[in-house]
Amino acid sequence: MPKRRRLETGVDWVELSTTAADWKKADPGLLQTMLGQLYLIRAFEERVLELAGEGLVHGPAHSSIGQEGGAVGSIVGLRSTDAVNGSHRGHHQFLAKALTHVTPDGLNPSELVTPRIQEVLQKTLAEILGLAQGYCRGRGGSMHLQWFEAGALGTNAIVGGGAPMATGNAWAQKRSGTDDLTINYFGDGAAQIGSVLESMNLAAAWKLPVAFFVENNLYAVATHIEESVADTRLSVRGQGFGIPSWRVDGMDPLAVHLAMEEAAAHMRAGNGPVVIEAEVYRFFHQNGPYPGSAFGYRTKEEEEEWKKRDPLIKVADEMQKLGLIDEAGVEQVRQQAIAAMDAATAELLEADAEKEGRRRIRPELWPDPAFVNVGVRGDGSELDALTALEPTSDSRPRKDVKFVDAVAGVMEHRMGADERIIVLGEDIHRLKGGTNGATKGLSTAFPDRTLGTPISENAFAGLGGGLALDGRYRPVIEFMYPDFMWVAADQVFNQIGKARHMFGGDNPVPLVLRTKVAMGSGYGSQHLMDPAGIFATSPGWRIVAPSCAEDYVGLMNAALALQDPVLVIEHVDLYGEKDTVIDGDMDYIIPPGKAAVRREGSEVTVISYLSMVKHSLEAIEQTGVDGELIDLRWLDRASIDWETIETSVKKTNAVLIVEQGAVGTSYGGWLADEIQRRLFDWLDQPVQRVTGAESSPSISKVLERAAIARTEEVVTGLETVRRHAGGAR
């Protein structure tokens, strides 16, 4: 018979509840503040549902009524420099953090609403209504609430999407030498999401001060937790990652507060993350003013039983037992909260002159439609103070290098000059510079800023996003292959790419994402894509694609100075090539809007990037076509050099766009459309394109070659242009 030994995880997992002694011991000022916050949040949420019922809330209204105890209990003891983020049901968390920020000495129940509290209520309501005076200028609405000054990092409509960002914020707090902490709030549905679990692992491995706070309200929309998991005690998740965990009654704000006090002490002491599970209950449906029983997935009896445990009633009753307030005092608190919401509403609404007895939003409060694209990215003015240079016209001596050594060299130089730069990715600290040597020397020179990550693209991409939004650091994330980005697509596109615009347009997102195109290396369908086309049609990203080492230096320097997320695409075909850099100058930039003309010509404008620039030159020489070759360098819509393209097209009257990757995700698709819209009058034939096949490259050497473009395909493209030109004549 085999020997058996019971294993233990080695970390605590406790259920915490309060006693009468805990309430008696509690600071009366704490209880008064809790009571005031609970009633203010309840009045706010009731008003939101009222306005939603009138059709004045455009989009969802995910109320937190019933769940306020978890937010208030966990946040009331935090500092402004502590941070929180959450998910789509986050009004209560945002308000608790904002109210705690503006009332550092607590709340006075007899004079509940100060001018700053009134401002918080009105600006939050304005945001939910989509108005210009809201915290995110009306762009965030109900699900995307952010106020950095108060430590509210932003709520999030993607289930579980905030966990990696919170982890990044916690990394910044720890690295900066503070004992601040971050709380990531999510529901029972998100407790099974990969982003959350990956973030737990990363936070535990790196001992980051982040609390994963599960608001277990039993239902993901209408699906009961028992249908989703085998163990409904969701705080069990912490055991799998070596994270101490607390389970607590979220309808008891003091119990939540006591659990958070213990958890905060653990985090502030440098011991790493925690998990807190608060059992709560949303009194209404997932969205809107009706109870869940109206939709048939809950019974009225269940709802009534939970309402008896209302956190507002709990705190008021306990305070009355202690003689801290009477029934009339509680009613006074409630009436003050309602009056505050009446005042906030009155500032935002007016009688609808066209519909008797109805209200409308004051027209002058809507955002200006011209604001629609402002803040998708910054204006690039941060580059103005730097030295811009055109390598093709610089005559200084050159130094021979391999392309990949220039990649590693400029990063080492920049990290030496800027202590904010943090490099992270899989295996970048091993193998003498990662799988290709692109980070060679960094882990030796900067061991505490070269972070080898677990295989968890979603977690470390989002951690980088959180670092960028924090503002104290400049993360450089390496994705070993572009295809791996789709594992982290939520963080890359929904979070990092949209963050500046979604939260009002002001927050910089200084982040560089490096990756390599590896077509021709035999790695098959899930390693070899060109991501340029996907990123060029996704908001928020700038894109650079260098074809030579001197350009790489200038483009990477610009990318590391911009306040926007920048995708830097490299190509393995270039890594081993002998190249040159300007001897003694690693500081110049090549700013957005600066393409390079690699060959002048009069017959066709050939537009390309990365390794296909070289293939295009070869094809031009082979065919004898007098092609003018433009190396784009910058690929995104905001950064492309239209002046150079327009000048060339007006001379040649024909365009051939050359890229290596698949036709379906082609970069040239949108570029051809834009060229034809802008320059139709100067074109003598349709814009022609060279791309790979529809399929992804295969493992077979023959099929891989058939799926991608190289010199031969460019030759065919040039011959097509020449035939069309002959036909036109």
N, C-alpha and C positions, 0 to 999 in steps of 0.2 A: 504494500500500500504506500502511495507517495506521501512524503512529509508535507504538511500544510502549516503555514504561519500567517496569521492575520496581519495585513499591512495597514499602516496608518499614513495619512497624508502629511502629518507634521505641522499643520496649521490649524488654528482655531476656527470653529464654525459654531456660532452660538445664536440662540434665540433670546432676545432681550425684551422685557416688559417692565412697566412701571408698577410701583406700589404706592400706597398712600403716603409712605415716608418720603418717597421721591418728590411727590407734589408739594409736600410740606417743606422740603429742603430747597426747592427751586427758588431762585431769585424772583421776587415779585415783579421786578422790572422786566425780566425775561418773559414771564407769563403775560404781562400787559402788552408787550410788543407782539407776542404770538397772537393774542386775541385780536389786536388791531389789524395785523396783517391778514389774518384769516378773513375778517369781515370786509376789508378793503378788496381783497381778491375775489371773494364771493360776490360782492356787489358789482365788481367789474365784469365778471363772467356772466352774471345774470343780465347785465345791460347788453353785452355782446350778443347773447341769445335773443334778447328782445329785438335788437336791430337786425339780426339775421332773419327773424320772423317777418320783419317789415321789408325784407329784400334789400337792405342797405349794406350788407356785408357781401362783397363780391368774392365768391369762392367759399371754401369751407370755414366752419366755426367749430373747431375741436375744443369744446369747453373742458375745463379741469374740475368742474364742480363735483365735490366729493373727495377729490384727491389732494386738496390744498395742504393737508397735514404733513404729507411727505416733503413737499417743497419748503414750507415754512419751517418745519422742525429741523431740516438739514441745512438750511441757508442762514437762519437767523443769527447763528454764532460765527459766521464767516467774516473775513476782512474784505475790503473792496479789491485788494490785490489777489485774493483767491478768485478762481474763475469757475464758471458753470457753462455747460451747453446742454442741449436737449433735442427732442424730436418734435414732431408736428403738434403734439399736445403739450405745449410748453408755456402758455400764458402765465401759469402760476409760478413756475420757476423763474421766468424773466421778472415778473413783478416782485417776487420775494427778494431777488437779488437787487433790483433797482431800489426798492423801499428800504432795504437794509443799508444800501450805499448812502442814500440821502438822509437817513436818520441814524447816524452812528451812536447816538445816546439813547436810542430806543423810542418807543411811542408812548404818548400820554393819552389814555382812553378818554379823558374829559376834553381834550383839545387834540383830536385825532389827526386832523388834516392840516398840515402845514403847506405853505406855498409850493415847496419843492415836491411834496407828495402830490399835490394837485397837478403839477406839471408832469410828473411821471404818469399819472392816470390819463391825462389828456393826450400826451404824445404817444402813449401805447395804444390808446383807442384810435387815434388818428392813423397810426400805422396799420392797424387791423382793417380800417376802412379804406386804406390805400391812398392816404392824403400826404401832401408835400411836407407837412410839419412833423410827420412821424419820424421815428428814430432811423429808419432806412429810407426816408423820403417817399414812402408809399410803395416801394418796390418789394419789400419783404412780406407785408401783410401778416396774416395770422400765424403762418408757419415759419417765418424767417425773421425773428426778433433779435436784434443785436444792439448792445450798448457797451463798447469796450471800456469806457471810463468806469462803469460799475462792475466790470468783470463778467459781463454777459457776452459770451463769445459768439452766440448765434444759435438759435434753434434751427431745426433741420427737417425737411419733409421726407428725406430718405430714411427708412427704418434702419436704425443701427449706424447711419452714416456719420454721426458725430463722434463716435468712439475713437477712431484714429486721430481726428483733429484734437480732441481733448488730450490724448496721449502725447501728441506733439507739444501742446501747450505746457503740459506737466514737465516734459523734458526741458523746455526753455526755463521754467521756474527753477528746476534743480540745477541746471548748468549755470544759471545766473547767481547762484549762491544764496537764494532765498529759502525760506521754509514755507512758502505759499503752496497751495494745493488746487487741484481742479476736480470738479465733479461732472461726470457724464451721466445724464439721465436718459433712460430708455424704458420701454415697456416690456411686457411678458413676451410679445412677439419677437422683439429684437434680441432677446436672450439666446436665441438659436441662430442668429445671423453671423456669418463668417467674419464680418468687420469687427464685431464686438469680441468674439473669441480670439481672433488674431491679436487684437489690441490688448486683451488681458494677458496673453502670453508675452508680448513684447514689453508691456509695462512691468510684468513680474521679473522678466529676465534682466531688465535694466533698472529695477527698483525705482520706478517713477511714482511721484505723489499724485496719483489719480484714483478717484473713487468711482467705481462702476455701480451706479445706483439704479436698481431695478424697481420700477413702479409696477408691481404685479397687480393689475386690476382684473385679472381672470379672463379677459376677453380681448382677442385681436379682432376688432370689428365685431363679428358675431360668433366667432369660433372660440369655444371654451378651452382653457388651458389644458384640461384633461385630454382633449383630442390631439394636442400638439406635442406633449412630452410625457415621458414615463414617470419622471419625478417632478412634481409640481412645485417643489421647494427650489425655486430658481437660484437661490444663493448657493446651491450645491456646485454651481459652475466654478466658484472660486477654488474648490478643492482640487480640481484637475490641473490648476496652474500654480498651486502653492500660495494662494492668496487668502489671507484671513477674511472671514465673512460674518456678517451679522444678518439675522432675520428679525423683523420688527413689525409691530402693528402700525401701519401708516395712518390709521385713523386716530392715533394717539400722538400728537406732535411732540410731546415731551419725551416719549420713548424714542422717537426718531432723533430728537436732539441729543439725547444721552448716547445713543449708538454712534451718532456722528462725532460727538466729542471724543469717544474712545478711538474711532477710526481716524480722526484728524490727528490725534496725538501720535498714532502709529505712523502716519504719512509724514508729519512734520519732523519726526525723529530720523527720517531717512530710511525707513524700513520698507518702502515700496507701496504698492497699490492695495486697495481693499475692495470688497464687494459688499453692498448693503441692499437687501431686499425688503421693501416696504409693501405690506399687503394693504392695498387701497381699493377703491371702488368708484368708478365714474357713474354718477347718478343718471346721466343722459346717454343717448346713443353715441356712436363714434363721432357723428357730426350732426349739429343742429339741436333744436329745442325739444325733442321728443325722447321719452325713456326707451331703453332697450326692449321693454315688454311690448311696446307698440309695434315692434318688428318681429315678435314671436320667439326670440332666442333667449329671453329671460322671463321669469314670472314676476308678477307684481308683488307676490309675497317675498321673494328674494330681495327685491329692491327695497321694500319697506323695512326688512330686517337690517339691511346695511344703513339705511337712513337713520336708524336709531343710534348708529355709531358715528354720526356726523362729527368731524373734528371740531367744528365750531361749537357744537353742543358740549362735546367732551371738555374742551378748555374752559368754557363758560361755567359749566357745572362744578368743575374742580376748583375754580377760583371762587365761586360762591361758597363752597364748603369751607374754604380757608378764610372767608370774610374779606377777600380782596376786592370784591365787587358785588353788587346786588343785581336783581333782575332788571331794575330800571336803568342801572349803569350799562348793562349789556345792550339793552334796547337803544340807549343813547349812542353806543358805539355803532350799532347797525344803522341808525338813522343818519349819523354823520357820514358813514361810508356811502349810503344811498345819495345823500345830498351832494357829495363830491362827484359822484357819477352824473348826477343831474347837471351840475355845473359844467363838467367836461363835455357832456353831450350837447348842451346848449351852445357851446362855442363852435361846435362842428356841424350842427344841423339847423334847419330853418323850416318854416311851413312851406309846403309845396303849393305854389300858387295855381298849378294846373290840376291838382288832385285834392279836393276838399277833405280835410281831416287827416291828410297824410303829411309825412315829413320827407325832406330830401337833404342831401349833403350840400353845404354851401358851395356854389360853383367855383368861387374864387380860391377854394382850398385844394382843388385838384392839382396834381403836378402839371407843369407845362408839357404838352406832347413833344416839344423839341428836346426834352430831357431823356427821351427814350434810349438813345445810344450812349449817352454821356457816362463815362466810367466803365465801359466794357474793358478798357485797358487805360493805362495812364497816357500822358501826352509825351513822354520821353524826355521831358526837360531836365531830368536828372543827369542826362548825358552831356549837357551843354558845357559843363566845366571840365570835361575830359578831352584828351587830345585825340582828335579824329585823324585818320591817316588812310591814304590809298596806297596799298603795297605795290601796285603795278607801276606807280609813278615815283616810288621812293628809290633813290640810287645808292643808299648806304650799303656797306659790305654785308654779305650773307654768310650764314653758318649752315653747314650741312647737318640735317637731322632726318630721322625717320618720322613719318607723320605721327605715329602713335606716341613717339617721345615728345613731340610738341604738345600733344593732348595732355600728357602727364605733367610736362614742364610748366605750361601756363597755369595749370591748376595749383601746382606747388607754389609758384610765384605769387599767385593771388591769395592763397591761404596764408602765406607769410606776411602779406601786406594787410590782410583783413581778417581779424580774429573772429569775425561773425560767421565766416563760411564753415559750414558743416557738410561733410560728404558722407552719404550713406547708401548702402546697397548690398546685395548678396556677394560675398567673397571678395569685395574690393580691398580688404585688408590682408588677403592671403595671395598665394600664387605669384608673388612678385608683381602685384599690380592688377589683380583680377584676372579674368579669363583671357584677356588680350594685352595686358600690360598698360592699360590706359590710366590706371591709378598708381603706377609704379612710384615708390618712394614716399607716398603720402602717409602711410601708416607708421613709417619710421620717423618722419619729420613732425607729424601731428597725430600721435596715437589717440589722443582724446577727442579728436575731431574727425577721425576717419572711422566710421561706424559700420562694421560688418553686421548685417541684419539676418534674422531668421528668414526662411523662405516664406514670406508673407507679404506679397506685393501690396495688397490692399492696406495693410496696417502701416508699412513703412512709407508708402506714398502719402497716406493721410497724415502720418506723423510729420512728414515734411511740410504738408500744408498747414498744420497747426503751428509749426515753427515759423513759417513765413508770416502768418497772420499775427503772431505774437509780436513781431517787429524787431526783436533783439538779435535775430540770426538770419543767415542767408543759406538755406539748405540747397544742396546739390544732390539730386537723387539719380542713381544709376539704375536703369532697367536693362538687364543683361541682353534681352532681345525685345523688339518692339511688341511682338505678339503678347508678351506677358502683361502689357499695359491693360489688356482687356480684362484680366483678372482684377485689376484695380480701376476699372473704368468709372465706377461711381466717384472715387476720390479724385481721379484725374479730370473728369469732365463735369460732374455735378457739383463737386466741392471746389477744387482749386481753380478751375477755369471760370466758374460763375461767381466766386466769392466777392470780388471787388464790386461788380455791378449789382448783384442781388442784395447786398447789404447797404446800398446807397451810393456807391461809386467812389468813396473816399479811401477805403482801406487798401494800402499797398499789399501786394502778394509777391514778394521778391523770392522767386524759386526758379531753379534751373533743373530741368529733367533731361538727362543724357540717355541716348540709346544708340544702337548701331543697326544698320541694314546689313544683313549677312547673306544676301542672295549669292549663290554660287558655292557656298560652303557645305552643302549637302545635309543641312539640318532639317529639311522637310517643311511641311505645311504649317507647323505651329511655331516656327522660329524666324521666318525669312521675309516678313512683310516690310513694306515701306509705309510708315505711318503718316506721311506728310498730308495726304488727301483728307484723312479723317480729322486731323488737327486743324487744317486750314478751313474746314467747314464747321468747326466747333468754336463757340465764343470764348474770348478771353486770352487765348494763347498766342504768343509770338513764336516764330519758328525760324531757326537758322540751319543751313545745310552747307557746310564748307567743303570745297573741292581741293583745297591745298592747305599746307601747314601755316603759311603766313596769314591766310584768311581766318584759319581756326583761332589763332591768337587774338586777332582783333574782334572777331565775332563773340568768342567766349568772354573776353573782357567786357564787351557791351552787355552781354547777357547777364553777367554778374553785377552789373551796375544798375540795370533796369529794375523798376519797382513792379514789374509784371512777371507772371510765369512765362518762361521761355523753354521751348523744346529745342534741344540741340541734337541734330541727327548726324551721325557719323557713318562711315561705310568701311567694312572690313577690308575691302579691296584697296583702300587707301592706307590702311594702318602700316603695312610693311614697305610702302614706297619710299624711296630716297627723295627727300625734299629739302627745302631751305626755309630758314626764318631770318628775319633781320637781326644781325648780330648786336646784342646789347640792348634791345628794346622789346620788352614783353608787356608794355603798359598801354599801347595805343588801342583805340577802338575803331571798328568799322560800324558806323551807326546804321540804324534802319534807313531804308530808302537808298541804299548804295549797292547797286549791282556792279558787276565787272564785265566789260566787253573783252572777251578773250581772243577774238579774231574779228576784224572788220571785214565787211562784205556788202554786196549790193543786190544779191539775187534772192535771198531768203533770210529771215530772222529766226535763228535757232535758239530756243530758250531751254535751259537745263539747270541741273544742280547735282551735287555730290559726284560720284564716279562717272556719271553719264556725261559730264563735261568733257572728260578725256575721250570717251567713246565718240562723242559728237565731233571733236576735232579730227579724230582718225577717219571718220566717215566723210567729212568734208574734203579731206585730202585725197581719199580714195576715189571719190566721185568727180572731183573737179568743180563741184558746185561752189559758186562764190557766196558762201554763207557767212553771215555775221552772227557770231556766237555770244550769247549773253548768259553769264553765270549769275543766277539770281541772288545767291547768298541768303537773303531774307525772303521767306516764302509766305508769310501771313498777309492777310488782306490789308492791314494797317501799315505794314512795313515794306511792301514791295515797291520797287523802283519804277514807277510808271513813266517817269520822264525819259529814262534810258530806253524803255520798251517802245514808247511812242515815237521817239526820234528815229529808232531803227526801222520800225514798221512803215513810217512815212517814206523811208528811203527804199525799202525792199518790196513792199506791198504783198508780202507773204510771210506766214509764220508756221514754224514747226516746233511743237512742244515735245521735249524728249524726257522720258523717265523710264525707270527700270521695272517698276512694280506692276501689279495686277490692274487691269482696266477698270474693274468694278470699284475699287477704292482709290482711283486715280486722282492725283493732284491736278493734273492737266485738265480735267473735266471742268472744274469751276473757272480755271484760268482762261481756257479757250472761250468760255461763255463771256467772261468779263472783257476780254480783248475784242471780241466781235461786237459787243455793245459799245465799247469806247471808240473803236477804230474801224468800224465797218466801212466808212467812206474811203479808207486808204487800202483796203484789202481787195486784191484781184481774184482771190480764191478763198474757199473756207479754210479756217485754221486746221492744219493737219496735226496729227498726234502720233507719237511712238510710245507704246506702252508694252507691258508684258501681256500674257494671256489672261483669260478670265479666271483660271484656276490658281490656287496657291502652288508655289514650287514644291515638287515632290522630292523624295529621297533619291530616286533613280537619276543618275547623272544626265542621261539623255532627256528625261522628262523635265528635270529642273531647268536645263538649258532652254527647252522649248517654251517654258513658262515665263521667261524673263527677257528683257531687251538688252542688247549689247550693240557693238559696232555694226553688225550686219543688219539689224533692224533699223538703225539710223540711216544706213545706206539706202534701204528700201524707202524710208520716209522721204529722204532727199530726192530720190528719183520720182516719187509721186508728186512732190511739189513741182519739179521741173516739167513733168508731163502736163500738169494742170496749167502751168505758165505757158507752155507751147500751145495748148488748146485755146487758151484765152487770146493769144495773138492770132 
